[in-house]
Amino acid sequence: MPPPQALLSRASLHDVARVAGVSTATVSRVINGSAAVSDDKRQAVQRACDELGYVLNAAARTLASRRSMTIGAVVPTLATETFSRPLAAFQHTVHEAGYTLLVASFGFDEQVELKEVQTMLEHGVDALMVVGRTHDPKMWQMIDNKRIPCVQAWTQDSARPSVGFDNIAVSRDMVDHLLAFGHRRFAMLVNAPFNDRVSDRILGARARLAEVGLEVPEQWLMETNLTLEDGIAAMHSLLQGAVRPTAVICANDLLAFGALLAAKNLGVRVPEDVSVVGFNDFDYARHLSPPLTTTRVELEQIGTRAGTYLLEALDGKPRPGPIAVATELIVRGSSGPAPEPSG
């Protein structure tokens, strides 16, 4: 007698219909994802499939719906919480709707992003999530030619669907916080200029400072990689100059963590000698010494809302306009009054 699994693997559409007590047409509708099936019958078919070991044929479902049941996400990196946490929420959202997620990262390189998007499209993804609004124009040509939904995450854009926040506004808010403490010498630790989110934050900070007659000097706009070690090195460079900034705005909490370590290594007190602020409010930010002042971003909301937008668009119900995600200035111990001028 063949083993049970061998028997299970031979179950047919007719077997499923017999066990479920429905017609083969109903089983076919369930396989094809048709809405014209009652919940009771759908559940009966699923129970029969489970009992018989019958795997719903994804290829048949794909042919019927003309969908691959895959959604793509192309992100700059998977190495930080900035993208890994929203991506996990995004995957959960689309998985619940029956989609498989394909993921690629491009290391903040626009041409690599273009190639990864092209590969996703060649694999027939039904929808796509990308990051930010600065992309090679060829990317949009390819996406538009495929006529699939695409959402830009971590940004707000009136021209194309987006889920995120106003990076210029959040940067201005942080500068206002530091100005209220009397700071007048500002530096920034930022990552790649291709990153339009950080570019917007630089723009927001400089615009707000210009309104009060201040600036971020070019030598204090430090471009670096998003690693702890690079944050340490950049802050070391800032603090060893003849004139020091009194406030350092970091592109994310990891760079700010490095800045705090560098200050401690050099015997520079935070916030008495220099204030350090971050961005994202990673889980460890409150546990740093001193606890980090930062901008909290609801990272999971970005992923969930981006996934929901694409699912609604695939159902022919795209939501109009940018979708806003909440941010909040979290004031902790790493920011304080500017030091008194020496002499």
C-alpha positions as CSV (number, residue, x, y, z in Angstrom):
1,M,0.0,0.0,0.0
2,P,1.5,3.4,-0.9
3,P,2.3,5.7,1.9
4,P,-0.3,8.3,2.9
5,Q,1.6,11.2,1.3
6,A,1.6,9.4,-2.0
7,L,-2.2,9.1,-1.8
8,L,-2.6,12.7,-0.8
9,S,-0.5,13.9,-3.7
10,R,-2.9,12.2,-6.2
11,A,-6.0,14.1,-5.1
12,S,-7.8,15.7,-7.9
13,L,-10.2,18.6,-8.4
14,H,-13.1,16.1,-8.4
15,D,-11.9,14.6,-5.1
16,V,-11.8,18.1,-3.5
17,A,-15.4,18.8,-4.8
18,R,-16.7,15.5,-3.4
19,V,-15.2,16.0,0.0
20,A,-16.3,19.6,0.2
21,G,-19.8,18.8,-1.0
22,V,-19.6,21.4,-3.8
23,S,-19.4,21.3,-7.6
24,T,-16.0,21.3,-9.4
25,A,-17.0,24.7,-10.8
26,T,-17.1,26.0,-7.2
27,V,-13.7,24.5,-6.5
28,S,-12.3,26.1,-9.7
29,R,-13.7,29.5,-8.6
30,V,-12.0,29.2,-5.2
31,I,-8.7,28.3,-7.0
32,N,-9.0,31.3,-9.3
33,G,-9.7,33.7,-6.5
34,S,-13.2,34.5,-7.6
35,A,-15.4,36.6,-5.3
36,A,-18.5,34.8,-6.4
37,V,-18.2,32.1,-3.8
38,S,-19.7,32.3,-0.3
39,D,-17.4,32.2,2.7
40,D,-19.0,28.9,3.8
41,K,-18.2,27.2,0.5
42,R,-14.8,28.7,0.3
43,Q,-13.9,27.4,3.8
44,A,-15.4,24.0,2.9
45,V,-13.1,23.8,-0.2
46,Q,-10.1,24.9,1.9
47,R,-10.8,22.2,4.5
48,A,-11.1,19.6,1.8
49,C,-7.8,20.7,0.3
50,D,-6.2,20.4,3.7
51,E,-7.7,17.0,4.4
52,L,-6.6,15.6,1.0
53,G,-3.3,17.4,0.8
54,Y,-4.4,19.2,-2.3
55,V,-2.3,22.2,-3.0
56,L,-4.2,25.0,-4.7
57,N,-2.5,25.4,-8.0
58,A,-0.8,28.8,-8.0
59,A,-0.1,28.6,-11.7
60,A,-3.7,28.0,-12.5
61,R,-4.7,30.9,-10.3
62,T,-2.1,33.1,-12.1
63,L,-3.4,32.2,-15.5
64,A,-6.9,32.9,-14.5
65,S,-6.2,36.3,-12.9
66,R,-3.4,37.3,-15.2
67,R,-1.4,38.1,-12.1
68,S,1.8,36.6,-10.8
69,M,0.7,37.2,-7.2
70,T,4.1,38.8,-6.5
71,I,4.8,42.3,-5.4
72,G,8.3,43.9,-5.5
73,A,10.1,46.2,-3.1
74,V,13.4,47.9,-4.1
75,V,15.1,49.6,-1.1
76,P,18.4,51.3,-0.6
77,T,19.7,48.9,2.1
78,L,18.5,46.2,4.4
79,A,21.2,46.9,7.0
80,T,19.3,49.5,9.1
81,E,16.0,49.6,10.9
82,T,15.0,52.6,8.7
83,F,14.1,50.1,6.0
84,S,14.0,46.6,7.6
85,R,11.2,47.5,10.0
86,P,8.8,49.0,7.4
87,L,9.7,46.2,5.0
88,A,8.6,43.6,7.5
89,A,5.3,45.4,7.9
90,F,4.9,45.7,4.1
91,Q,5.5,42.0,3.7
92,H,3.0,41.1,6.4
93,T,0.4,43.3,4.7
94,V,0.8,41.9,1.2
95,H,1.2,38.3,2.5
96,E,-2.1,38.5,4.2
97,A,-3.7,39.3,0.8
98,G,-2.0,36.2,-0.8
99,Y,1.0,37.9,-2.4
100,T,4.6,36.9,-2.3
101,L,7.2,39.7,-1.7
102,L,10.3,40.0,-3.9
103,V,13.0,42.2,-2.3
104,A,16.1,43.9,-3.8
105,S,18.5,46.5,-2.4
106,F,20.6,48.9,-4.4
107,G,23.1,50.5,-2.0
108,F,22.0,54.1,-2.7
109,D,23.2,53.6,-6.3
110,E,20.6,55.0,-8.8
111,Q,21.8,52.8,-11.7
112,V,21.7,49.6,-9.5
113,E,18.2,50.6,-8.6
114,L,17.2,50.9,-12.2
115,K,18.6,47.4,-13.0
116,E,16.8,45.9,-10.0
117,V,13.5,47.5,-11.0
118,Q,14.0,46.2,-14.5
119,T,14.6,42.7,-13.1
120,M,11.4,42.9,-11.0
121,L,9.4,43.9,-14.0
122,E,10.8,41.1,-16.1
123,H,9.7,38.7,-13.4
124,G,6.2,40.0,-13.8
125,V,5.5,41.6,-10.4
126,D,2.0,42.9,-10.1
127,A,3.0,46.0,-8.1
128,L,6.1,47.8,-6.9
129,M,7.3,49.8,-3.9
130,V,10.3,52.1,-4.3
131,V,11.9,54.5,-1.9
132,G,11.9,58.3,-2.3
133,R,11.1,60.4,-5.3
134,T,14.5,60.8,-7.0
135,H,14.9,58.1,-9.7
136,D,16.3,57.6,-13.2
137,P,13.6,58.7,-15.6
138,K,14.0,55.4,-17.4
139,M,12.6,53.7,-14.3
140,W,9.3,55.4,-14.6
141,Q,9.2,54.7,-18.3
142,M,9.5,51.0,-17.6
143,I,6.9,51.0,-14.8
144,D,4.5,53.1,-16.8
145,N,4.9,50.8,-19.8
146,K,4.0,47.8,-17.7
147,R,1.0,49.7,-16.3
148,I,1.4,48.3,-12.8
149,P,0.8,50.3,-9.5
150,C,3.9,51.7,-7.9
151,V,4.2,53.6,-4.6
152,Q,7.0,55.8,-3.4
153,A,7.7,55.3,0.3
154,W,9.5,57.5,2.9
155,T,8.5,60.7,1.1
156,Q,5.6,62.9,0.0
157,D,5.2,63.6,-3.7
158,S,2.2,65.3,-5.3
159,A,3.2,63.9,-8.8
160,R,3.0,60.2,-8.0
161,P,1.6,58.0,-5.3
162,S,3.6,58.2,-2.1
163,V,3.5,57.2,1.6
164,G,5.7,59.2,4.0
165,F,6.2,62.5,5.6
166,D,7.6,66.0,4.8
167,N,11.3,65.8,5.3
168,I,11.8,69.5,5.0
169,A,9.2,70.2,7.7
170,V,10.6,67.7,10.2
171,S,14.1,69.2,9.7
172,R,12.8,72.7,10.3
173,D,11.1,71.5,13.6
174,M,14.4,70.1,14.8
175,V,16.3,73.3,14.0
176,D,13.6,75.3,15.9
177,H,14.2,73.1,18.9
178,L,17.9,73.8,18.8
179,L,17.4,77.5,18.1
180,A,15.2,77.7,21.2
181,F,18.3,76.5,23.2
182,G,20.3,79.4,21.8
183,H,22.5,77.4,19.4
184,R,24.1,79.3,16.5
185,R,26.8,77.0,15.2
186,F,25.3,74.0,13.4
187,A,26.7,70.9,11.8
188,M,25.1,68.0,10.0
189,L,26.2,64.4,9.6
190,V,24.4,63.0,6.5
191,N,24.6,60.2,4.0
192,A,24.7,60.0,0.2
193,P,23.5,63.1,-1.8
194,F,21.5,60.7,-4.0
195,N,19.2,60.2,-1.0
196,D,16.4,62.8,-1.6
197,R,15.1,62.4,1.9
198,V,18.3,63.6,3.5
199,S,18.7,66.3,0.8
200,D,15.3,67.6,1.9
201,R,16.3,67.6,5.5
202,I,19.5,69.6,4.6
203,L,17.3,72.0,2.6
204,G,14.9,72.4,5.5
205,A,17.6,73.0,8.0
206,R,19.5,75.5,5.9
207,A,16.3,77.4,4.9
208,R,15.2,77.7,8.6
209,L,18.7,78.9,9.6
210,A,18.9,81.4,6.8
211,E,15.7,83.0,8.2
212,V,17.6,83.9,11.3
213,G,20.8,84.8,9.6
214,L,22.7,81.5,10.2
215,E,24.0,78.7,8.1
216,V,25.6,75.2,8.1
217,P,29.1,75.9,6.8
218,E,30.2,73.6,4.0
219,Q,33.0,72.1,6.1
220,W,30.4,71.2,8.8
221,L,28.2,69.4,6.3
222,M,29.8,65.9,6.7
223,E,28.8,63.3,4.1
224,T,29.4,59.8,5.4
225,N,28.1,56.2,5.3
226,L,25.3,55.1,7.6
227,T,27.4,53.1,10.0
228,L,28.4,53.5,13.7
229,E,32.1,53.7,12.8
230,D,31.5,56.4,10.2
231,G,29.5,58.4,12.7
232,I,32.4,58.2,15.1
233,A,34.9,59.3,12.5
234,A,32.8,62.2,11.2
235,M,32.2,63.5,14.7
236,H,35.9,63.2,15.6
237,S,36.7,65.4,12.6
238,L,34.1,68.0,13.6
239,L,35.2,68.2,17.2
240,Q,38.9,68.5,16.5
241,G,38.6,71.8,14.5
242,A,39.7,75.1,15.9
243,V,36.1,76.1,16.1
244,R,33.4,73.6,17.1
245,P,29.7,73.4,16.3
246,T,27.5,73.5,19.3
247,A,24.7,71.5,17.7
248,V,25.1,68.4,15.4
249,I,22.1,67.1,13.5
250,C,22.5,63.5,12.3
251,A,20.7,61.8,9.4
252,N,19.7,58.9,11.7
253,D,20.1,57.6,15.2
254,L,23.0,55.3,14.3
255,L,25.2,58.2,13.2
256,A,24.0,60.1,16.3
257,F,25.1,57.1,18.4
258,G,28.6,57.3,16.8
259,A,28.6,61.1,17.4
260,L,27.9,60.5,21.1
261,L,30.7,57.9,21.4
262,A,33.2,60.3,19.6
263,A,32.3,63.1,22.0
264,K,32.9,60.8,25.0
265,N,36.2,59.7,23.6
266,L,37.4,63.3,23.2
267,G,36.1,64.4,26.6
268,V,33.4,66.6,25.1
269,R,30.3,66.8,27.2
270,V,26.8,66.2,25.7
271,P,24.8,68.4,25.9
272,E,26.8,70.8,28.0
273,D,29.5,71.4,25.2
274,V,27.6,70.1,22.2
275,S,24.0,69.0,21.5
276,V,23.5,65.9,19.3
277,V,20.2,64.9,17.7
278,G,19.2,62.0,15.6
279,F,16.4,60.8,13.3
280,N,14.0,57.8,13.5
281,D,13.9,57.0,17.2
282,F,15.3,53.5,17.0
283,D,14.6,51.3,20.0
284,Y,18.0,51.9,21.5
285,A,17.8,55.7,21.3
286,R,16.3,56.2,24.7
287,H,19.0,53.9,26.3
288,L,22.0,55.9,25.0
289,S,24.1,58.0,27.4
290,P,22.7,60.6,27.4
291,P,19.3,59.5,25.9
292,L,19.0,60.8,22.4
293,T,16.8,63.6,21.2
294,T,15.4,62.5,17.9
295,T,12.5,62.6,15.4
296,R,10.2,59.6,15.8
297,V,8.9,58.1,12.6
298,E,6.2,55.5,12.6
299,L,8.2,53.1,10.5
300,E,5.8,50.2,10.5
301,Q,3.0,52.6,9.3
302,I,5.1,53.3,6.2
303,G,5.2,49.7,5.3
304,T,1.6,48.9,6.2
305,R,0.2,51.9,4.4
306,A,2.3,51.4,1.3
307,G,1.2,47.7,1.1
308,T,-2.5,48.7,1.6
309,Y,-2.2,51.4,-1.1
310,L,-0.9,48.8,-3.7
311,L,-3.5,46.2,-2.7
312,E,-6.3,48.8,-3.2
313,A,-4.8,49.9,-6.5
314,L,-4.7,46.3,-7.7
315,D,-8.4,46.1,-6.8
316,G,-9.0,49.2,-8.9
317,K,-9.5,51.5,-5.9
318,P,-6.3,53.6,-5.6
319,R,-6.3,56.2,-2.9
320,P,-5.7,59.7,-4.3
321,G,-2.9,62.1,-3.1
322,P,0.1,61.5,-0.8
323,I,-0.5,59.4,2.3
324,A,0.9,61.0,5.4
325,V,2.7,59.1,8.1
326,A,3.1,60.7,11.6
327,T,6.4,62.1,13.0
328,E,7.1,63.5,16.4
329,L,10.0,65.4,18.0
330,I,11.2,63.4,21.0
331,V,13.2,65.6,23.4
332,R,15.6,63.7,25.6
333,G,18.9,64.4,27.3
334,S,21.3,64.8,24.3
335,S,20.1,68.4,23.5
336,G,20.3,71.4,25.8
337,P,21.3,75.0,26.0
338,A,24.2,76.2,23.9
339,P,27.4,76.7,25.9
340,E,28.4,80.2,26.9
341,P,30.9,81.8,24.5
342,S,34.4,81.5,25.9
343,G,36.4,84.5,26.7
